[in-house]
Amino acid sequence: MTFAQAGAAEIAAGIDDMYDAFLAGDQQRFDTHLDPEVTTWETHLPGPLRTRAELDEYRAQRDAAGQRPRLAVLAARGKRIDVWDDFGVARYELVAQLGPDDEPEITRVTDVVRRVDGRWVIVHHHAELVREPVGAA
């Protein structure tokens, strides 16, 4: 296995663990995958969040408004990962589903990652909700 292949496998495992932590309600484990200076740009968020501290402020406001729905599925599918030395880019579709009979919501994601102290962490997360089904005209 090449250096790039090993890095890609580690990044893929980290992404899977991050979403598993989200489903488990383990924010501490989820956050181990984020750099303190992570920028977070998502369709549903109020503008770009430029640090983890800003993300935490958003979370506090969101959580004060009431409990979030529990998801049955939150999984990264179709990962494509490239690695260059201590940097990488992961592209994938994030599938979210409330219940087994509910329509899945698809988000296109790009994560820029950096290896810090032997671990891959996300330094930039960009996610866009797919508003039309794939193949729609």
C-alpha positions as CSV (number, residue, x, y, z in Angstrom):
1,M,0.0,0.0,0.0
2,T,1.4,3.4,-0.9
3,F,1.7,6.4,1.4
4,A,-1.2,8.1,-0.4
5,Q,-3.4,4.9,-0.3
6,A,-2.7,4.5,3.5
7,G,-3.5,8.2,4.1
8,A,-6.8,7.9,2.1
9,A,-7.8,4.8,4.1
10,E,-7.1,6.7,7.4
11,I,-9.1,9.7,6.2
12,A,-12.0,7.5,5.1
13,A,-12.0,5.7,8.5
14,G,-12.0,9.1,10.3
15,I,-15.0,10.4,8.3
16,D,-16.9,7.2,9.1
17,D,-16.0,7.5,12.8
18,M,-17.1,11.2,12.8
19,Y,-20.6,10.4,11.5
20,D,-20.8,7.3,13.8
21,A,-20.1,9.7,16.7
22,F,-22.8,12.0,15.5
23,L,-25.3,9.2,15.5
24,A,-24.2,8.1,18.9
25,G,-24.6,11.7,20.3
26,D,-20.9,11.8,21.1
27,Q,-19.9,15.4,20.3
28,Q,-16.6,15.1,22.0
29,R,-15.5,12.2,19.7
30,F,-17.0,14.0,16.7
31,D,-15.0,17.1,17.5
32,T,-11.7,15.2,17.6
33,H,-12.0,15.1,13.8
34,L,-12.1,18.9,13.5
35,D,-9.2,21.3,13.7
36,P,-9.7,24.2,16.2
37,E,-9.5,26.6,13.2
38,V,-11.9,24.6,11.0
39,T,-14.0,26.6,8.6
40,T,-17.5,25.2,8.2
41,W,-19.6,26.2,5.2
42,E,-22.9,24.4,5.0
43,T,-26.2,25.1,3.1
44,H,-28.2,25.1,6.3
45,L,-25.8,27.1,8.5
46,P,-26.0,30.9,9.0
47,G,-23.1,31.9,6.9
48,P,-19.6,30.6,7.1
49,L,-18.4,29.6,10.5
50,R,-14.7,30.4,10.7
51,T,-13.5,28.5,13.8
52,R,-14.6,25.6,16.0
53,A,-15.5,28.2,18.6
54,E,-18.0,29.8,16.2
55,L,-19.4,26.3,15.4
56,D,-19.8,25.7,19.1
57,E,-21.7,29.0,19.5
58,Y,-24.0,28.0,16.7
59,R,-24.5,24.6,18.3
60,A,-25.4,26.2,21.7
61,Q,-28.1,28.4,20.1
62,R,-29.5,25.5,18.1
63,D,-29.6,23.1,21.0
64,A,-31.2,25.8,23.2
65,A,-34.1,25.8,20.8
66,G,-35.0,22.2,21.5
67,Q,-33.9,18.6,20.9
68,R,-32.9,17.8,17.3
69,P,-34.5,14.8,15.6
70,R,-32.6,11.6,15.8
71,L,-31.4,10.2,12.5
72,A,-31.6,6.6,11.5
73,V,-28.9,7.0,8.9
74,L,-26.0,9.4,8.5
75,A,-23.3,8.0,6.2
76,A,-20.7,9.1,3.8
77,R,-21.1,7.3,0.4
78,G,-19.0,7.3,-2.7
79,K,-15.8,8.7,-1.1
80,R,-13.1,10.0,-3.4
81,I,-9.9,10.9,-1.4
82,D,-6.6,12.3,-2.6
83,V,-3.5,12.8,-0.4
84,W,-0.5,14.9,-0.9
85,D,2.1,14.7,1.9
86,D,0.3,16.0,5.0
87,F,-2.8,17.3,3.2
88,G,-5.8,15.6,1.6
89,V,-9.2,16.3,0.1
90,A,-12.2,14.1,0.6
91,R,-15.3,14.3,-1.6
92,Y,-18.4,12.3,-0.9
93,E,-22.2,12.3,-0.6
94,L,-23.6,12.4,2.9
95,V,-26.8,10.5,3.2
96,A,-29.2,11.5,6.1
97,Q,-32.4,9.7,6.8
98,L,-34.8,10.2,9.7
99,G,-36.4,6.8,9.6
100,P,-36.2,3.7,7.4
101,D,-39.3,4.7,5.4
102,D,-38.3,8.4,5.0
103,E,-36.8,9.8,1.9
104,P,-33.0,10.3,2.3
105,E,-31.5,13.7,2.1
106,I,-28.3,14.0,0.1
107,T,-25.6,16.5,0.7
108,R,-22.5,16.9,-1.4
109,V,-19.4,17.3,0.9
110,T,-15.8,18.4,0.4
111,D,-13.5,18.1,3.4
112,V,-9.9,19.5,3.3
113,V,-7.8,17.6,5.8
114,R,-4.4,18.0,7.3
115,R,-2.3,15.5,9.3
116,V,-1.5,17.0,12.7
117,D,0.5,14.9,15.2
118,G,-0.1,11.8,13.2
119,R,-3.9,12.3,12.9
120,W,-6.0,13.6,10.0
121,V,-8.3,16.5,11.0
122,I,-10.7,18.5,8.9
123,V,-9.5,22.1,8.3
124,H,-12.3,23.0,5.9
125,H,-15.7,21.5,5.6
126,H,-18.0,22.5,2.7
127,A,-21.4,20.9,2.3
128,E,-24.2,21.7,-0.1
129,L,-27.7,20.2,0.1
130,V,-28.7,18.5,-3.2
131,R,-32.1,20.2,-3.8
132,E,-33.1,18.2,-6.9
133,P,-32.8,14.4,-7.4
134,V,-29.8,13.3,-9.4
135,G,-30.6,13.2,-13.1
136,A,-33.4,15.8,-12.8
137,A,-33.5,18.2,-15.8
